[in-house]
Amino acid sequence: MRRYEPGSRETEADRLSNLQSLHRKLEENLILLVRRQKDATAWEVPHAEVIDTRDTLQQVCNPLLS
């Protein structure tokens, strides 16, 4: 049985200090924050109630984004 070995978190973009690339700083966490209303000053982590557990994350979020 082969064991899974994750790839390196340091990318070519990191080595070249390419600030334009999305493939960099993979060791750092990224947290999505949104405003509940467009004019609100407070930011929060998006959340929604999942009613049907067969739904994908995209199916749950689509009504919230429209």
N, C-alpha and C positions, 0 to 999 in steps of 0.2 A: 504494500500500500504506500503510495507516494504521499508525502506530507506537503502541505501548502506552505510556501515561503513568500511572504509579501515582498513587493518591490521596494526599492529605495524611495524615501520621501524627498530626497534631494534630486532635483531635475536638472536638465541642461540649462533651463532658464535661470535657475538659482546660481549655477556655476558661472553663467555669463552676466549675471546681474541684469537680466532683461525685465524691466519693470512693466513692459507692455503685455507680457504673457500671462495667461490665466493658469499656466502650469508651473506655478511657483509657490513657495511658502506652504507646502502641503502639510507640514508638521503643525501649523497653526489652525485653530478652530475658527469657523465663520458662523456667525449667528444672524439669522434673518430677523429684522425688526420692521414692523409696519405701523402706520397710523390707522386707527379704527375709522376715523373720519378725515377727510382731506384737510380741514382747517384745524384739526386737533394739534395740540402741542406735545402730548404724551405719545411715546412709542411703546409697542408691546410685541411679544412673540405671537405670531398668528396661531389661532386655535379654532377648532370647530368640533361639534359633536358628530361622532360617527354612528350612524343608525344602522346601516347595512354593512356588515363586516366583509362582504364580498366586494365592496367598492374599493377602487384604487385611490391613492392619495389625490391624484388629479381629479377624479370624479367627485370627491368630497370638496375640493377647493374651488372648482369651477363656479358654483353658485355664489361663492363668497367674492369672487373677483369681478363678477358682472354687475 
